[in-house]
């Protein structure tokens, strides 16, 4: 699995009340680690170039500003996600190994 250019180990999602918070915490930690690594890599790539460094700073600081997408874009995204889930063996991915 890859997120923001970083390769992450597969996350086993456990079901039940006791398993969900642990899985959620593991997923959050993996996402945070991936974001941190991606930001560090961007700064490393821009080192020595002041203009590029400031572009990275601006992008990182303004990254949380959400774009407003049209209804058609949202419908396309939802349809594509649905097709992805149906076309893959999603149950095997999220189920714990026996």
Helices and strands as residue ranges (DSSP letters): E 2-3, E 6-7, H 17-46, H 50-61, H 71-87, H 90-94
